[in-house]
Amino acid sequence: MSNPKLKESKNVTETMWRTALQCVVDSVDGKRNYFEQSNFVKNKFDTLFGGVWCCIVSKIGGICANSDKGYILIDYNDSLFVIFKCRD
């Protein structure tokens, strides 16, 4: 497996995007499907950073995301992980 690549982040701390990289690897290594991967990452972020977070996992494609509350885009294993804060 390749290493996860941080494609973009906005309004998040270094701790948050580093945690996201590790969560993405952990979710894929657990051989989960896309729903289970996104739920794993979402629940980790809800617990660790508070508020309500969302995570979308899809095959690599185009996406335009922007959240003033913070977002992270990660490319890993031909999948794109979009992690963003929905509300405080």
Residue, then its C-alpha position, 0 to 999 in steps of 0.5 A: m500500500s502507498n502512503p497517504k497523501l495530504k492533498e489539502s487542509k484548511n482551518v485545522t491544526e497540524t495535530m488534526w491532519r496528522t490524526a486524519l492521515q493515521c485514521v485513514v490508514d487504520s480504516v483501510d487496513g481494517k479492510r472495511n468498505y467505504f461506509e465503514q471507513s468513513n464511519f470510523v474516521k468520523n467517529k474518531f474525529d467526533t471523539l477527539f476534536g468535538g463537534v460533528w464531523c463528516c467523512i466521505v470516501s470515494k474513488i479518486g475523482g474531482i471534488c470541490a470542498n470548502s468548510d469554514k469550520g475546517y476540512i482535510l482532503i487525503d488521497y490513499n489507495d486510489s480513494l479520496f477521503v474528505i473530512f470536514k467539520c459540520r457543526d460545533 
